[in-house]
Amino acid sequence: MLGGKKKILCLFRHHLFICIVSKLHMLIDAVTESYNKYFFGDVGREIYDFFWGDFADWYIEASKATIYHSGDDSVALVAQTVLLYIFEHILKLLHPFMPFVTEELWQALPNRREALIISSWPQTSLPRSTDLVKRFENLQALTRAVRNARAEYSVEPAKRITASIVGSEEVIQYISEEKEVLALLSKLDFDNIHFADSPPEDAKQSVHLIASEGLEAYLPLADMVDISAEVQCLSKRLSKMQTEYEGLKARLNSPKKTKVSLLWMSAIHIYPSGGRGQDMKYDRERSRGRSGSGSKDKIDALGRLLTRTLRQMATELNLNMRSDGYVKVEDLLKLNMKAFANIPLRSQTVDDIKEAVRKDNKQRFSLLEENGELQIRANQGHTVMLMKCNVRTSCLLDLWTSFMPFILHHPLDFP
């Protein structure tokens, strides 16, 4: 257990350590205040977001590079000490929610002289560095952008790719210090990560990623895509979609199945895939004040509005969506729509969209800049499902128009 407020940040001289400890100290203040106000829902959400989104998903993975590959036992010891320090405090914060589980885990830690239930509550107003927190968030945003690009282009998980990181001198300085962490988390080739203040010469043959304001990345297409294999894959997809189209057309040409098929089409159009019910439940809770307040709620509300628009309403709104699922951000900002938090989409800016995507822990969106225009799309396979749904719906709508006169003049009786 570490003692003394002033000694903590002196020990964690590496800015990655300082950053995660700073976020922990901010969490302690926020959770203590929520407990005092009996906002137990906010307490659970804040602890979960930090424990899962920052500690488990990011810091534990980033610390592996320090512990196993630093070559310095003292630095590895500091990393292990930070892990223990954070885990101890998380158990204390969670103890009112999960007394038995946290007590069991507490007793399994080294040098436990007293039970968790009688241990002191974490101190508040501990030191923190907001600048380093911002830096670590930029590193997270860059890693997410590279991961999303790898997933989009179906890059093999074990394959290391080249990257050119572009930013201001200050940004490049602290990002380059975490080169090993970036290579580990983003599966980049450590020897072929280049840092510069201007785009590389092969920028036109690269995937351009916007991680955050003043931080971009270029990934050469030659490292990510096998052109012949991609053409073959797209050809197979086209053949499959054509087969589906012919099958649907044949089913609608059969009089006995016309009514069933039309009802199925209506179901697709009226009940698109997605968590509409969950969204309404969440928004009702927001209106009752259960989900916190402030800029984080506004960003989350904007993210949910973008989710509904891109995944469920693209066809209905006649959005000009590319075959890979990308839509111009400027086209979205022209829509006359509001979130349930009463946030008009037209009142947002391109920077607001960038900020919402950067702070989206669920990584639901990808940004792409081409020819000076910012594009956005839904991630995690939703684009493919949307493409299939759009094609099917489009086919069925065409057939609906063709068969409507026949249905009106020749009503069918079904057993």
Phi, psi and chi 1 to 4 in degrees:
 res  aa     phi    psi   chi1   chi2   chi3   chi4
   1 MET       -  132.8 -175.5   73.7  179.5      -
   2 LEU   -90.1  141.6  -58.4  178.8      -      -
   3 GLY  -121.7  147.8      -      -      -      -
   4 GLY    90.5  127.8      -      -      -      -
   5 LYS   -67.2  -42.0  -63.4 -179.2 -179.5  179.0
   6 LYS   -74.3  -21.7  -64.5 -177.3  178.6  179.3
   7 LYS   -80.9  -20.6  -66.1 -178.9 -179.4  179.1
   8 ILE   -64.9  -55.5  -65.4  174.5      -      -
   9 LEU   -71.6  -22.7  -68.3 -175.0      -      -
  10 CYS   -68.2  -36.8  -66.4      -      -      -
  11 LEU   -70.7  -41.0  177.6   60.5      -      -
  12 PHE   -89.0   71.3  -55.7  143.7      -      -
  13 ARG   -74.6  -24.1   57.7 -171.6 -179.6  -85.3
  14 HIS   -75.0  129.7 -163.7  -71.5      -      -
  15 HIS   -65.3  -22.9   75.6 -107.8      -      -
  16 LEU   -66.6  -40.3 -178.9   60.6      -      -
  17 PHE   -65.4  -45.6  -57.7  154.2      -      -
  18 ILE   -60.6  -38.2  -60.2  174.9      -      -
  19 CYS   -63.4  -50.6  171.4      -      -      -
  20 ILE   -68.1  -34.9 -166.9   65.2      -      -
  21 VAL   -68.0  -37.7  171.6      -      -      -
  22 SER   -62.2  -41.9  -64.6      -      -      -
  23 LYS   -66.4  -34.7  -62.5 -164.9   77.1  169.6
  24 LEU   -64.1  -44.1  172.4   66.3      -      -
  25 HIS   -64.2  -37.3  -67.1  171.2      -      -
  26 MET   -64.4  -39.5  -65.9  176.5 -176.6      -
  27 LEU   -63.1  -42.3  174.1   71.6      -      -
  28 ILE   -59.4  -44.9  -68.3  172.8      -      -
  29 ASP   -62.0  -45.8  -69.3   -8.6      -      -
  30 ALA   -66.3  -43.3      -      -      -      -
  31 VAL   -68.0  -41.1  167.5      -      -      -
  32 THR   -61.2  -43.2  -58.7      -      -      -
  33 GLU   -64.2  -40.8 -177.6  179.5   -1.9      -
  34 SER   -66.8  -39.7  -64.2      -      -      -
  35 TYR   -61.0  -43.2  -92.2  130.7      -      -
  36 ASN   -64.1  -28.1  -69.0  -24.6      -      -
  37 LYS   -95.7    2.9  -65.9 -179.6  178.5  179.4
  38 TYR    64.2   29.2  -57.0  102.5      -      -
  39 PHE   -91.1   71.7  -66.9  163.7      -      -
  40 PHE   -68.7  -29.2  -58.8  120.3      -      -
  41 GLY   -63.6  -42.1      -      -      -      -
  42 ASP   -65.1  -36.8  -69.7  -13.2      -      -
  43 VAL   -59.9  -50.1  170.8      -      -      -
  44 GLY   -61.4  -42.0      -      -      -      -
  45 ARG   -66.6  -42.9  175.8  176.4   54.8   80.0
  46 GLU   -65.6  -42.8  -70.3  162.0   -6.2      -
  47 ILE   -66.5  -42.9  -62.7  175.6      -      -
  48 TYR   -60.9  -46.7  175.6   84.9      -      -
  49 ASP   -58.9  -41.9  -71.5  -15.4      -      -
  50 PHE   -73.2  -47.4  174.7   79.7      -      -
  51 PHE   -64.7  -42.9 -173.9   51.7      -      -
  52 TRP   -87.5  -47.0 -175.9 -101.7      -      -
  53 GLY   -78.4  -32.1      -      -      -      -
  54 ASP  -106.9  -52.6  -69.2  -41.6      -      -
  55 PHE   -73.1  -57.7 -178.4   62.6      -      -
  56 ALA   -72.3  -45.7      -      -      -      -
  57 ASP   -77.6  -28.2 -166.4   25.2      -      -
  58 TRP  -117.4  -57.5  -72.0   97.2      -      -
  59 TYR   -68.8  -42.0 -178.6   69.8      -      -
  60 ILE   -59.6  -43.2  -69.9 -180.0      -      -
  61 GLU   -66.1  -42.8  -66.7  -59.6  -42.2      -
  62 ALA   -67.0  -33.6      -      -      -      -
  63 SER   -69.9  -19.4   64.2      -      -      -
  64 LYS   -60.9  -37.7  -67.9  178.2 -179.1  178.7
  65 ALA   -63.7  -37.1      -      -      -      -
  66 THR   -73.5  -41.8  -56.2      -      -      -
  67 ILE   -73.4  -41.9  -65.3  174.5      -      -
  68 TYR  -100.3  -19.8  -60.8  114.3      -      -
  69 HIS  -125.4    3.8  -53.9  -65.9      -      -
  70 SER   -74.8  -30.0   65.0      -      -      -
  71 GLY    75.4    5.5      -      -      -      -
  72 ASP  -125.4  112.4 -172.6  -20.0      -      -
  73 ASP   -63.7  -33.0  -68.1  -20.1      -      -
  74 SER   -67.7  -40.4   61.8      -      -      -
  75 VAL   -67.6  -40.5  174.9      -      -      -
  76 ALA   -62.9  -37.8      -      -      -      -
  77 LEU   -65.5  -39.5  179.4   60.7      -      -
  78 VAL   -62.6  -43.1  171.3      -      -      -
  79 ALA   -60.6  -42.6      -      -      -      -
  80 GLN   -66.2  -37.5  -68.2  173.5  -29.4      -
  81 THR   -64.6  -39.7  -54.9      -      -      -
  82 VAL   -63.5  -44.2  173.9      -      -      -
  83 LEU   -57.0  -45.2  -72.7  169.1      -      -
  84 LEU   -66.7  -43.1  178.9   60.3      -      -
  85 TYR   -59.3  -45.8  175.1   77.1      -      -
  86 ILE   -68.8  -43.5  -64.9  173.7      -      -
  87 PHE   -63.5  -38.7 -168.1   62.0      -      -
  88 GLU   -58.4  -46.8  -75.2  178.2  -19.4      -
  89 HIS   -70.3  -33.7  -77.5   75.2      -      -
  90 ILE   -64.2  -40.8  -71.3  175.0      -      -
  91 LEU   -62.5  -38.7  -69.3  179.9      -      -
  92 LYS   -65.2  -42.7  -71.2 -175.6  176.7 -177.8
  93 LEU   -67.3  -33.4  -62.8  176.9      -      -
  94 LEU   -84.2  -14.2  -82.5  175.1      -      -
  95 HIS   -56.9  -41.5 -172.4   64.7      -      -
  96 PRO   -62.0  -27.1  -25.5   35.8      -      -
  97 PHE   -83.9  -42.1  -80.7   95.7      -      -
  98 MET  -130.9   70.8  -51.2  164.5   63.7      -
  99 PRO   -63.2  -40.7   21.4  -32.6      -      -
 100 PHE   -77.5  -44.4  -59.7  107.1      -      -
 101 VAL   -64.7  -45.9  173.8      -      -      -
 102 THR   -66.1  -34.8   51.8      -      -      -
 103 GLU   -65.4  -40.6 -175.0   69.2   60.0      -
 104 GLU   -63.9  -43.6 -174.9   70.5   19.6      -
 105 LEU   -66.9  -38.1  -66.4  173.2      -      -
 106 TRP   -60.8  -44.5  175.8  -91.2      -      -
 107 GLN   -67.1  -21.5  -64.7  -61.3  -29.5      -
 108 ALA   -80.9  -12.6      -      -      -      -
 109 LEU   -76.9  155.4  -63.6  176.6      -      -
 110 PRO   -70.3  149.0   23.8  -32.5      -      -
 111 ASN    59.8   45.9  -56.8  -38.7      -      -
 112 ARG   -89.8  114.8  -60.5  -59.7  100.4 -179.1
 113 ARG  -102.5  -14.6  -62.2 -179.0  179.3  178.5
 114 GLU  -142.6  160.9   60.6 -178.5    9.3      -
 115 ALA   -72.4  154.1      -      -      -      -
 116 LEU   -64.7  -34.2  175.6   57.4      -      -
 117 ILE   -64.6  -23.6 -165.8  172.2      -      -
 118 ILE  -109.0    5.8   61.2  172.8      -      -
 119 SER   -75.7  159.3   63.7      -      -      -
 120 SER   -73.5  148.9   59.1      -      -      -
 121 TRP   -71.2  144.4 -175.9 -103.2      -      -
 122 PRO   -56.2  142.5  -24.7   33.7      -      -
 123 GLN   -69.1  151.0  -60.7 -179.7   58.1      -
 124 THR  -103.6  170.8   57.3      -      -      -
 125 SER    58.5   35.9  -58.3      -      -      -
 126 LEU   -76.5  161.1  -68.1  170.4      -      -
 127 PRO   -60.9  148.9  -19.2   30.0      -      -
 128 ARG  -156.1  159.1   75.7  -77.3  -50.1  -87.3
 129 SER  -125.0  103.5  173.0      -      -      -
 130 THR   -67.4  -30.7   54.1      -      -      -
 131 ASP   -64.1  -43.2  -70.0  -20.4      -      -
 132 LEU   -71.8  -30.2  -69.5 -177.2      -      -
 133 VAL   -62.5  -42.8  170.2      -      -      -
 134 LYS   -61.8  -40.4  174.7   66.8  174.7  177.4
 135 ARG   -63.5  -43.2  -67.1 -178.7  180.0 -176.6
 136 PHE   -66.4  -35.7 -174.7   65.3      -      -
 137 GLU   -64.1  -35.5  -71.1  176.7  -11.8      -
 138 ASN   -65.6  -40.1  -78.8  -19.4      -      -
 139 LEU   -63.6  -40.3  178.5   63.8      -      -
 140 GLN   -62.3  -44.6  -72.6  178.8  -52.7      -
 141 ALA   -62.3  -40.3      -      -      -      -
 142 LEU   -65.0  -42.8  178.2   59.1      -      -
 143 THR   -63.9  -42.9  -57.0      -      -      -
 144 ARG   -61.1  -43.3  -72.3 -167.0 -172.5  101.8
 145 ALA   -61.7  -43.0      -      -      -      -
 146 VAL   -66.7  -42.8  175.1      -      -      -
 147 ARG   -60.8  -44.1  -74.6  175.7  171.9  177.4
 148 ASN   -62.8  -40.1  -70.6  -20.5      -      -
 149 ALA   -65.0  -41.3      -      -      -      -
 150 ARG   -61.3  -43.0  -68.8  178.5   62.6  101.2
 151 ALA   -66.9  -39.7      -      -      -      -
 152 GLU   -63.6  -39.3  178.4 -177.4  -13.5      -
 153 TYR   -96.0   10.3  -73.0   90.9      -      -
 154 SER    54.8   45.3  -57.9      -      -      -
 155 VAL   -74.2  136.2 -180.0      -      -      -
 156 GLU   -57.8  136.2  -64.0  178.9    1.5      -
 157 PRO   -55.8  -35.2  -25.7   34.3      -      -
 158 ALA   -85.1   -7.4      -      -      -      -
 159 LYS   -79.9  130.5 -175.3  177.1 -178.1  179.9
 160 ARG   -93.5  133.0  -59.2  -78.6  175.8  170.2
 161 ILE  -119.9  161.5   60.7  176.9      -      -
 162 THR   -83.1  151.3  -57.4      -      -      -
 163 ALA  -148.4  142.9      -      -      -      -
 164 SER  -116.0  118.4  -64.7      -      -      -
 165 ILE   -98.4  125.2  -47.2  -59.3      -      -
 166 VAL  -119.5  132.8  177.4      -      -      -
 167 GLY  -173.6 -175.9      -      -      -      -
 168 SER   -71.2  168.6   62.7      -      -      -
 169 GLU   -61.3  -40.4 -177.9  178.1   -6.1      -
 170 GLU   -66.1  -44.5  178.5 -174.2    1.7      -
 171 VAL   -65.3  -44.6  172.9      -      -      -
 172 ILE   -62.8  -33.8  -69.7  -59.9      -      -
 173 GLN   -62.8  -48.1 -178.8  178.2   -4.2      -
 174 TYR   -82.4  -25.4   67.9   75.4      -      -
 175 ILE   -70.3  -39.5  -68.6  -65.9      -      -
 176 SER   -65.8  -27.3   61.2      -      -      -
 177 GLU   -66.8  -23.8  -68.7  175.8   -0.3      -
 178 GLU  -105.1   31.6  -65.9  -60.4  -21.8      -
 179 LYS   -58.3  -42.1 -178.3  178.7  178.4 -179.6
 180 GLU   -67.6  -40.2 -171.2  169.0   -0.2      -
 181 VAL   -65.4  -43.0  173.6      -      -      -
 182 LEU   -61.4  -43.2  179.5   62.7      -      -
 183 ALA   -64.4  -38.2      -      -      -      -
 184 LEU   -69.0  -46.5  175.2   66.8      -      -
 185 LEU   -79.2  -27.7  -61.6 -179.1      -      -
 186 SER  -103.5    0.1  -56.1      -      -      -
 187 LYS    55.2   52.0  -62.0  -65.7 -179.1   66.6
 188 LEU  -101.4  156.0  -61.7  177.6      -      -
 189 ASP   -75.5  112.1 -174.2   -7.5      -      -
 190 PHE   -56.4  -39.2 -179.6   82.3      -      -
 191 ASP   -78.5   -7.8  -63.6  -32.3      -      -
 192 ASN  -125.1   35.2  -72.9  -63.0      -      -
 193 ILE  -101.1  116.4  -58.6  177.6      -      -
 194 HIS  -112.1  141.5  -50.7  -70.0      -      -
 195 PHE  -117.4  133.2  -60.3   93.4      -      -
 196 ALA  -154.4  168.7      -      -      -      -
 197 ASP  -102.9    5.7   56.2    1.0      -      -
 198 SER  -145.7  156.9   60.2      -      -      -
 199 PRO   -60.0  150.1  -23.5   34.1      -      -
 200 PRO   -71.4  168.5   27.1  -34.2      -      -
 201 GLU   -65.7  -31.9  -65.0 -179.7   -3.4      -
 202 ASP   -94.6   31.0   59.9  -12.9      -      -
 203 ALA   -59.5  -35.6      -      -      -      -
 204 LYS   -70.4  -20.9  -67.2 -175.9  178.2 -179.8
 205 GLN  -103.1   22.7  -72.2   78.0   40.4      -
 206 SER  -126.8  159.6  -57.8      -      -      -
 207 VAL   -85.3  122.5  177.8      -      -      -
 208 HIS   -94.5  121.8 -177.7 -158.4      -      -
 209 LEU  -116.2  137.6  -53.0  174.8      -      -
 210 ILE  -108.7  105.5  -58.3  175.8      -      -
 211 ALA   -79.0  -48.6      -      -      -      -
 212 SER  -161.7 -178.6   60.2      -      -      -
 213 GLU   -64.3  120.4 -175.0  176.1   -2.6      -
 214 GLY    82.7   11.0      -      -      -      -
 215 LEU  -140.6  117.4  179.7   59.6      -      -
 216 GLU  -133.2  166.7  -56.9  174.1    8.9      -
 217 ALA  -142.5  148.1      -      -      -      -
 218 TYR  -125.3  123.2  -69.5   85.4      -      -
 219 LEU  -114.9  115.3  -51.5  178.5      -      -
 220 PRO   -58.3  131.2  -22.8   33.3      -      -
 221 LEU   -63.4  -30.7  -79.7  169.8      -      -
 222 ALA   -60.5  -29.5      -      -      -      -
 223 ASP   -81.5  -19.7  -78.8    2.9      -      -
 224 MET  -106.9  -29.1  -58.3  176.6   62.9      -
 225 VAL  -125.1  130.9  178.9      -      -      -
 226 ASP   -92.6  105.9 -175.9  -20.9      -      -
 227 ILE   -56.4  -47.9  -58.6  -61.6      -      -
 228 SER   -63.0  -41.8   59.8      -      -      -
 229 ALA   -67.0  -36.2      -      -      -      -
 230 GLU   -66.7  -41.4 -172.1   69.9   13.5      -
 231 VAL   -62.7  -42.0  169.9      -      -      -
 232 GLN   -63.5  -41.2 -175.2  177.4    4.0      -
 233 CYS   -64.7  -44.0  178.4      -      -      -
 234 LEU   -66.7  -35.2  -68.3  175.1      -      -
 235 SER   -64.1  -41.9  -61.3      -      -      -
 236 LYS   -63.7  -41.0  -70.6 -178.8  178.8  179.6
 237 ARG   -64.4  -41.4 -176.6 -175.2  -60.6  178.1
 238 LEU   -63.1  -41.9  177.7   61.5      -      -
 239 SER   -63.7  -40.7  176.4      -      -      -
 240 LYS   -64.5  -43.5 -178.6  178.6  178.9 -178.6
 241 MET   -65.6  -36.4  -65.4  172.1   66.7      -
 242 GLN   -65.7  -39.3 -175.8   64.9   31.8      -
 243 THR   -63.9  -42.2  -58.3      -      -      -
 244 GLU   -62.2  -41.6  -69.0  178.7   -7.4      -
 245 TYR   -61.3  -46.9  169.7   79.6      -      -
 246 GLU   -63.7  -38.0  -64.0  -64.0  -21.3      -
 247 GLY   -64.4  -43.7      -      -      -      -
 248 LEU   -64.9  -39.7  -68.3  172.5      -      -
 249 LYS   -63.8  -40.2 -172.9  174.9 -179.9 -180.0
 250 ALA   -66.6  -38.4      -      -      -      -
 251 ARG   -65.1  -39.1  -70.1  171.6   64.1 -177.4
 252 LEU   -74.5  -23.4  -72.1  176.3      -      -
 253 ASN   -74.3  -16.0  -77.7  -27.5      -      -
 254 SER   -86.0  117.0  173.9      -      -      -
 255 PRO   -57.5  -35.0  -22.9   33.5      -      -
 256 LYS   -70.5  -17.5  -67.2 -175.3  179.1 -179.2
 257 LYS  -111.6    2.3  -63.7 -176.5  178.5 -179.7
 258 THR   -60.9  -48.6  -59.5      -      -      -
 259 LYS   -63.5  -45.0 -174.8  174.6 -179.4  179.7
 260 VAL   -61.7  -44.6  176.6      -      -      -
 261 SER   -64.3  -40.5  -60.8      -      -      -
 262 LEU   -66.7  -38.0  -68.8  174.8      -      -
 263 LEU   -64.2  -39.0  -70.7  174.7      -      -
 264 TRP   -63.4  -40.0  177.4   66.7      -      -
 265 MET   -62.4  -41.9 -179.4 -162.3   69.7      -
 266 SER   -63.6  -38.1  -60.3      -      -      -
 267 ALA   -62.9  -41.0      -      -      -      -
 268 ILE   -62.5  -41.5  -66.3  177.1      -      -
 269 HIS   -72.7  -37.2 -174.7   67.0      -      -
 270 ILE   -86.2  -35.1  -63.3  173.4      -      -
 271 TYR  -118.3   74.5  -56.8  104.9      -      -
 272 PRO   -67.4  161.1   25.3  -32.4      -      -
 273 SER   -67.3  151.6   60.2      -      -      -
 274 GLY   135.5  174.9      -      -      -      -
 275 GLY   -99.6   56.7      -      -      -      -
 276 ARG   -59.3  -46.1  174.6   63.5  174.0  168.1
 277 GLY   -61.8  -40.3      -      -      -      -
 278 GLN   -64.7  -39.4  -67.1  -63.7  -34.5      -
 279 ASP   -61.2  -43.9  -72.0  -14.1      -      -
 280 MET   -65.8  -38.8  -65.3 -177.4   65.9      -
 281 LYS   -63.0  -44.0  177.9 -178.6  177.6 -178.5
 282 TYR   -62.5  -43.9  173.0   84.5      -      -
 283 ASP   -68.1  -33.3  -68.3  -38.3      -      -
 284 ARG   -63.7  -40.7  -74.4 -163.5  -60.0  -90.9
 285 GLU   -65.3  -37.5  -68.8 -178.5   -8.9      -
 286 ARG   -61.2  -41.8  -76.1  177.4   47.7   81.9
 287 SER   -66.1  -21.6   64.2      -      -      -
 288 ARG   -92.1    0.6  -62.2  170.5 -173.4  164.9
 289 GLY    83.0   24.9      -      -      -      -
 290 ARG   -93.8   -9.8  -63.4 -178.8 -177.3  175.8
 291 SER  -114.2   26.4  -63.6      -      -      -
 292 GLY    81.6 -171.5      -      -      -      -
 293 SER  -152.1  178.4   58.8      -      -      -
 294 GLY    96.2 -166.8      -      -      -      -
 295 SER   -64.2  -31.9   59.8      -      -      -
 296 LYS   -63.3  -39.8 -175.0  172.7 -177.8  179.0
 297 ASP   -66.0  -39.3  -73.1  -19.3      -      -
 298 LYS   -64.0  -42.1  -67.0 -179.6 -179.8  179.1
 299 ILE   -65.0  -39.9  -70.2  174.6      -      -
 300 ASP   -67.3  -39.3 -169.0   54.7      -      -
 301 ALA   -63.8  -40.5      -      -      -      -
 302 LEU   -64.0  -40.2  178.8   57.8      -      -
 303 GLY   -61.9  -39.8      -      -      -      -
 304 ARG   -68.9  -36.1  -72.6  177.4  173.4  -89.0
 305 LEU   -65.1  -42.2  177.2   57.8      -      -
 306 LEU   -63.5  -38.5  -68.1  174.1      -      -
 307 THR   -61.1  -49.0  -60.1      -      -      -
 308 ARG   -62.5  -39.1  -75.0 -164.6  -67.2  -90.5
 309 THR   -66.9  -46.9  -55.9      -      -      -
 310 LEU   -77.0  -35.4  -67.3  174.2      -      -
 311 ARG   -90.9  -31.2  -64.5 -178.0 -169.3  170.5
 312 GLN  -117.7  -25.8  -58.0  174.0    7.9      -
 313 MET  -120.2   10.4  -54.5  175.8   65.3      -
 314 ALA   -61.0  -43.7      -      -      -      -
 315 THR   -69.0  -45.0  -57.1      -      -      -
 316 GLU   -61.1  -36.5 -179.8 -179.1  -12.0      -
 317 LEU   -88.7    0.2  -62.9  173.1      -      -
 318 ASN    56.9   42.7  -66.7  -39.0      -      -
 319 LEU   -71.8  141.1  -73.0  176.9      -      -
 320 ASN   -81.1   82.1 -174.9   18.6      -      -
 321 MET   -94.8  131.9  179.7  173.5  -72.9      -
 322 ARG   -72.7  170.4  -57.8 -174.8  -18.1 -177.3
 323 SER   -65.3  -25.2   60.6      -      -      -
 324 ASP   -92.5    9.1   55.9    1.5      -      -
 325 GLY    92.9   -2.6      -      -      -      -
 326 TYR   -80.8  143.0  -82.0  101.3      -      -
 327 VAL  -130.0  143.4  173.3      -      -      -
 328 LYS   -66.4  132.8  -68.2 -178.7 -178.8  178.8
 329 VAL   -62.8  -36.0  171.8      -      -      -
 330 GLU   -61.4  -36.0  -68.7 -175.6   -3.4      -
 331 ASP   -65.8  -38.7  -68.8  -15.2      -      -
 332 LEU   -64.6  -40.1  -73.5  178.1      -      -
 333 LEU   -70.3  -11.2  -62.9 -179.6      -      -
 334 LYS   -87.8  -10.1  -64.5  176.8 -177.6  178.0
 335 LEU   -73.5  140.5  -61.3  176.6      -      -
 336 ASN   -90.9   76.8 -174.7   20.6      -      -
 337 MET  -134.2  155.4  -61.0 -179.2   64.0      -
 338 LYS  -133.3  147.4  -71.7 -174.9  178.6 -179.3
 339 ALA   -77.8  165.1      -      -      -      -
 340 PHE   -65.2  -17.5  -81.1   86.3      -      -
 341 ALA   -81.9   10.5      -      -      -      -
 342 ASN    65.0   37.3 -150.8   24.5      -      -
 343 ILE  -103.8  109.6  -59.4  175.4      -      -
 344 PRO   -68.9  138.0    2.3    5.6      -      -
 345 LEU   -68.4  -32.9 -167.7   55.6      -      -
 346 ARG   -66.4  -23.1  -74.2 -177.6  174.1  179.4
 347 SER   -80.6   -6.8   67.9      -      -      -
 348 GLN   -86.0  162.9  -53.1  -57.6  -51.2      -
 349 THR  -118.6  172.4   64.0      -      -      -
 350 VAL   -60.0  -39.1  173.5      -      -      -
 351 ASP   -64.4  -34.9  -69.4  -24.2      -      -
 352 ASP   -64.2  -40.2  -67.6  -28.6      -      -
 353 ILE   -64.1  -44.2  -60.3  -64.7      -      -
 354 LYS   -58.9  -43.9  -70.5 -178.4  179.9  178.9
 355 GLU   -65.1  -41.3 -175.4   73.6    2.2      -
 356 ALA   -63.3  -41.0      -      -      -      -
 357 VAL   -68.4  -40.1  172.6      -      -      -
 358 ARG   -65.0  -36.6 -174.8  177.5   70.1   83.1
 359 LYS   -94.4    8.3  -68.9 -170.5  175.7 -178.2
 360 ASP   -82.9  102.2 -179.7   27.6      -      -
 361 ASN   -64.2  -23.8  -68.9  -29.5      -      -
 362 LYS   -82.4   -5.9  -60.5  178.2 -178.2  178.3
 363 GLN    53.4   48.4  -57.2 -178.5   28.4      -
 364 ARG   -81.0  -13.0  -67.8  171.2  -71.0 -175.6
 365 PHE  -134.1  158.3  -47.8  101.4      -      -
 366 SER  -126.8  144.8  -72.9      -      -      -
 367 LEU  -111.3  145.7  -68.7  176.9      -      -
 368 LEU  -146.0  130.2  176.7   67.0      -      -
 369 GLU  -109.5  122.1 -174.2  173.5   -1.0      -
 370 GLU  -136.0  131.6  -73.0 -173.7   -6.0      -
 371 ASN    52.4   38.6  -58.8  -37.1      -      -
 372 GLY    77.3    6.0      -      -      -      -
 373 GLU  -115.5  136.0  -65.8 -179.6  -30.3      -
 374 LEU   -89.4  129.0 -171.5   63.9      -      -
 375 GLN  -114.3  151.7  -48.9  -94.1   -9.0      -
 376 ILE  -136.3  147.6 -172.6  172.7      -      -
 377 ARG  -148.3  160.4   59.0  161.7  -99.2 -177.8
 378 ALA   -83.2  141.2      -      -      -      -
 379 ASN   -98.3 -172.3  -74.2  -27.9      -      -
 380 GLN    58.7   42.8  -59.1  176.2   -7.6      -
 381 GLY    84.0   -3.9      -      -      -      -
 382 HIS   -70.0  -29.0  -62.1  -67.0      -      -
 383 THR   -64.4  -42.9  -59.4      -      -      -
 384 VAL   -63.2  -44.7  175.1      -      -      -
 385 MET   -62.4  -37.9  -67.6  -59.5  -64.2      -
 386 LEU   -66.7  -38.7 -175.3   60.1      -      -
 387 MET   -61.9  -44.8  -72.4  170.6   57.2      -
 388 LYS   -64.9  -42.5  -69.9 -177.9  178.8  178.9
 389 CYS   -65.1  -41.0 -177.5      -      -      -
 390 ASN   -64.1  -42.7  -74.6  -13.5      -      -
 391 VAL   -63.5  -46.5  170.7      -      -      -
 392 ARG   -63.9  -46.0  -69.6 -179.4  178.3  179.7
 393 THR   -63.0  -40.6  -54.2      -      -      -
 394 SER   -62.3  -44.7  176.0      -      -      -
 395 CYS   -60.4  -45.1  -63.2      -      -      -
 396 LEU   -69.1  -34.8  -70.4  168.7      -      -
 397 LEU   -64.8  -39.6  -74.3  175.1      -      -
 398 ASP   -62.0  -43.5  -68.6  -19.3      -      -
 399 LEU   -70.0  -32.9  -67.6  171.0      -      -
 400 TRP   -57.5  -46.7  171.2  -81.5      -      -
 401 THR   -61.2  -38.0  -55.2      -      -      -
 402 SER   -71.2  -38.5  -58.6      -      -      -
 403 PHE   -90.8  -11.7  -82.9   94.2      -      -
 404 MET   -58.1  -48.0 -178.9   56.2   70.9      -
 405 PRO   -58.9  -40.0  -22.5   34.9      -      -
 406 PHE   -63.0  -43.1  174.7   81.5      -      -
 407 ILE   -66.1  -41.0  -65.6  173.9      -      -
 408 LEU   -65.6  -36.7  -66.3  175.8      -      -
 409 HIS   -93.9  -13.5  -67.1   87.4      -      -
 410 HIS  -133.3   71.9  -59.9   82.9      -      -
 411 PRO   -58.9  141.5   20.2  -29.5      -      -
 412 LEU  -106.9  143.9  -57.8  174.3      -      -
 413 ASP  -107.7  131.7  -66.3  -34.7      -      -
 414 PHE  -117.7  142.8  -67.4   90.2      -      -
 415 PRO   -68.4      -   22.6  -31.9      -      -
